[in-house]
Amino acid sequence: MEYVTAVPHPRSEAAGPVRAGRLSLAVALLAGALGAAVALLSTRQRWSEGTTTVAGGAFSLTAKGSDVTGVPAALAIVGLAALVAVFAVRRAGRLLVAALLALSGAGTVAAALLGASDSSALDDKAAQAAGDTSATVHALSHTAWPYVAAVGGALILLAGLLALRYGRHWPAMSGRYERDGAARPRRRPAGIDPDRPEDLWKALDRGEDPTSA
């Protein structure tokens, strides 16, 4: 009795990475864009509040995320730019940009968590309001917005990790490349001698590109 061994079809073997690449691309785009938007929005909200004494009375103070630290907003913008740049580069360049994307997310998380308990921004405002450099803020409290910014950074980090893992399966912006990454050859229109100006003018009149290789 003869046994027949089933040979996997090449298309079925390639379908897995392609499907994973498409899914990871969609998730990375959504996570990166949403994360940057959340981080930027969060830095415009109130992160902390408290009171200081001015002329013998209590004076309320508030600090936005941008007052506490500008790092999350800056890294969110860098991450968004890196997310777009991932599709403009290939191979080693794509890995470097993906790493930058992941680092932007990690930095946003760290800066937001550090700012969640910061009081220096309100202390500075208290000193300005009281006209006394030794004045500090009292009854200090913090909101949940720093943690929301950290969530945005985590989404950017997720996009970067997906780009590092599956980025080689993602398409590039330019349509002049084949699937294997090689540039498509461009043929010069037949019957054109680059050393004869009259041939070049005739090609231009026909709407052809006489400089094509």
Sequence and secondary structure as in RCSB ss.txt:
>XXXX:A:sequence
MEYVTAVPHPRSEAAGPVRAGRLSLAVALLAGALGAAVALLSTRQRWSEGTTTVAGGAFSLTAKGSDVTGVPAAL
AIVGLAALVAVFAVRRAGRLLVAALLALSGAGTVAAALLGASDSSALDDKAAQAAGDTSATVHALSHTAWPYVAA
VGGALILLAGLLALRYGRHWPAMSGRYERDGAARPRRRPAGIDPDRPEDLWKALDRGEDPTSA
>XXXX:A:secstr
         HHHHHHHHHHHHHHHHHHHHHHHHHHHHHHHHHTTSEEEEEEEEETTEEEEEEEEHHHH SHHHHH
HHHHHHHHHHGGG  HHHHHHHHHHHHHHHHHHHHHHHHHTT  HHHHHHHHHHHT TT   EEEEE SHHHHHH
HHHHHHHHHHHHHHHHGGGS  S SSB TTS B      TT  TT HHHHHHHHHTT  TT  
